Amino acid sequence: MDGTEPHYLVYNSTAGRGRLPHALAEVKSFFAGRNLPLQVLPPLRGPELHAVLDDLPPDARVLGMGGDGTIHGLLGPLVHSGRTLGILPAGSADDFAAALGLERDTLGPALRAVEGGRTKLVDTATAVLTLGDGTVVKTRFVNALGTGFDAEVAERRETGLDKLRGAAGYYVTLALAWFSLRREHLTVSVDGRVAWSDRALLVSCQNGPRTGGSFWFTRDADPADGVLNAFVAGDVGRLGIIRLLPKVLGAQPLEHPLALQAAGGQLEVSWRRPRPVHLDGELYGAVKHVSVAVEPGSLRVFVP
């Protein structure tokens, strides 16, 4: 590691439900103990944060401390930029950190990965969202895009009905959404071919294998293989969810007569009626159509 150039730390002060003060102190102590320069950037978001990052050197090393939403917010200035991202998992799910082999609830391995300086190019994906009111939003994601029941669980969690961290919180909101279950007609195309056209509970487009902190919709997904993996849960009712849940939690092989898995470089998703959508856990409203394309090797990250 070059000891003269600083690392630029971006952190989400609300991530991890109270973990950040301790985590920030740990990161500062790690760099100070090794006499390595660290510049902590103000806790900005959106366009203000992007403007700051755009002004950094083209080979800057940016550390993102928080959850998947924090990493999601850094993609614009980092994808195709030559800058390197270090992920310091301090959120509630940390799904993309897990995809890179970093442990949840501990910063030590991630900090050592940054110190070691080993990097890897991973894929990201562009997404064009057509919302229910006709608004078109163009954005990116790095781990997962989910729409339908998966996003409804995230939406309910965002309302503040549940303040539990991690997996426990997702289980509570999952139970709440279970009681108001909705299935709508869904069409999914992979690389121009229709893979699904029927009623469905949800569809998840994955770059990494896990989402929501615990749900392994596509265990074989590799964020550096140049393709995206899609999982569709079909016309599954309440009893069907109970039967499917142990499979997506990783306890059993993910085979189900009303589930589909597919992989490709481009995906199109259309709902007959708008359904909630999230990208890396960040909510974007109700969506009617989604167009997704993989961008192979578009982001450089530190890895163990």
Order of alpha helices (4+ residues) and beta strands (2+ residues): beta-alpha-beta-alpha-beta-alpha-alpha-beta-alpha-alpha-beta-beta-beta-alpha-alpha-beta-beta-beta-beta-alpha-beta-beta-beta
